[in-house]
Amino acid sequence: MPAKGVHNNKDQLKAHYDTVVVGGGIQGAGCAQALAARGFSVLLIEKSNVGTSTSSRSSKLIHGGLRYLETYQFSLVRKSIAERSTLQDIAPTLVKSRKFYLPVYKKQRLKRWQLAIGLFLYSALGGFKSEARFNRIPKSKWSQLDGIKQQGLVDVFQYWDGQTDDLLLTEAVIHSAVSLGCDVMEETSFTQATLGSNQQVHVEAEHAQKAFKKSCKMIINAAGPWVDRIQSAIDFSPQGPAIDLVQGSHIEYDAPLGEDIFYVESPDDQRAVFIMPWQGGVLVGTTEKQHQGDPANCRAGEDEIAYLKKTLFHYFPDYQGQYVKAWAGLRVLPKTEHLGHQSGLKSLTRPFSKQARDTILFEDNPRQPRAIGLYGGKLTAYRVTAKLVADLAEKTLGPAPIKADTASIPLSSPTKAM
Ligand SMILES: Cc1cc2nc3c(=O)[nH]c(=O)nc-3n(C[C@H](O)[C@H](O)[C@H](O)COP(=O)(O)OP(=O)(O)OC[C@H]3O[C@@H](n4cnc5c(N)ncnc54)[C@H](O)[C@@H]3O)c2cc1C
């Protein structure tokens, strides 16, 4: 079903746009909204339905990313914390503030002092505001923490971050873009782009098995895990950075544990795993496993499901919920040299955890881009990325009469609340 406000009739489209955005995940939606808010005409095309790829298969956290402090990604953490606050203001029905518990056990990778330093830094990067504060939970209260394993527990920290429904958030951003004048076509596949002699970009796409063409001044490639495939179909732009596609899986259970989120270490390899409330049950994730081949063929593996189940019952041995399903999404990570291209979770996890999680923007021509590719990035920081893209677009499109600032446009789901 099309997202509300989206029309699927190509005959209603204009012949020419300032920009065409390829991909209706959160990044494409954010770019479309930011560009439309600056007064540019925008067409967004999505080969499936808005938000149904990676942007509905994330851990659904609107967070600074406490664990990125381990890899010194301070700038990403700072901007993500600031975005958490902006999104809580503009989308209060879509971004909920949640208590996060960090239990510390005798035998675990991150020691109590390391976590305390990390939380202090997290709080400092959040400007020591009330929502950036953290606490130690007194021992007398540990038994009230949703049944978490008490054996070996030596400390419990609590801090705050956000949780969203990523699909509803993406739909809300699209809805906002549409209300700012953006045209959106779902079930429409981009096929190729060429540059004409007049510096116009000619975009070819297919809808209902019929090819059609549009022209624009600039194309934005926000195709998530398909980014490099789309990049190679933009014939005037060089290929962008090499990437790893890293699969992350989640499992769902049907009964609730409580209202809070637990940030634990997997008993197998000490990776961070979140145990979260989700739609009346529990969501556990995630894994990290290299994906090869077509991004459409990404499925949670039996090894990943077993790994996540083991983590849940290791920490909540008396939990009575029933397993419902598992699903997977693909992170786009700029390639770095790493060990362990063999198989199995253990050999693959650490190196990927160290790869940068920020978005890389790749332009064909930095002075006057005609094609901008978005590589990687976080759901949380989509608005900041979109602003950078809109700033770059102005180099080619020139300044336009600004209609609205996305930091103050209210977002709500056109269909339901979280
Ligand atoms: C397991 C996992 C957990 C995560 N957890 C978090 C988290 O908790 N918090 C957070 O902030 N971030 C998280 N992230 C990151 C976040 O989910 C992603 O950064 C974000 O969803 C990527 O959005 P996107 O728009 O780039 O990609 P997508 O959502 O994949 O959108 C790309 C779109 O392009 C479309 N497309 C592809 N080819 C074409 C074509 N030829 N024509 C037209 N359309 C095309 C696809 O159909 C797709 O809808 C997580 C990521 C993963 C994988």
The ligand as an ORCA input file, in Angstrom:
! r2SCAN-3c Opt
* xyz 0 1
  C      20.712     -4.030     11.699
  C      20.739     -2.543     11.685
  C      20.445     -1.840     12.848
  C      20.468     -0.457     12.828
  N      20.111      0.214     13.958
  C      20.098      1.561     13.960
  C      19.644      2.252     15.103
  O      19.186      1.660     16.078
  N      19.685      3.606     15.063
  C      20.149      4.282     13.979
  O      20.200      5.519     14.060
  N      20.541      3.660     12.861
  C      20.502      2.313     12.819
  N      20.873      1.639     11.688
  C      21.223      2.405     10.483
  C      19.946      2.808      9.718
  O      18.982      1.827      9.756
  C      20.320      3.083      8.285
  O      21.338      4.033      8.253
  C      19.172      3.644      7.469
  O      17.976      2.953      7.653
  C      19.576      3.616      6.015
  O      18.584      4.270      5.281
  P      18.737      4.439      3.722
  O      17.658      5.341      3.299
  O      20.150      4.796      3.385
  O      18.552      2.950      3.127
  P      17.225      2.102      2.870
  O      16.248      2.248      3.955
  O      17.686      0.737      2.523
  O      16.603      2.809      1.587
  C      17.167      2.679      0.303
  C      16.007      2.529     -0.659
  O      16.495      2.590     -1.993
  C      15.593      1.824     -2.760
  N      16.196      1.501     -4.056
  C      17.246      0.685     -4.299
  N      17.477      0.596     -5.612
  C      16.562      1.398     -6.220
  C      16.269      1.697     -7.590
  N      16.941      1.161     -8.616
  N      15.244      2.550     -7.850
  C      14.498      3.099     -6.863
  N      14.738      2.814     -5.547
  C      15.751      1.983     -5.238
  C      15.345      0.592     -1.905
  O      14.155     -0.094     -2.268
  C      15.283      1.198     -0.505
  O      13.958      1.419     -0.068
  C      20.826      0.237     11.650
  C      21.117     -0.462     10.483
  C      21.050     -1.845     10.486
  C      21.306     -2.592      9.227
*
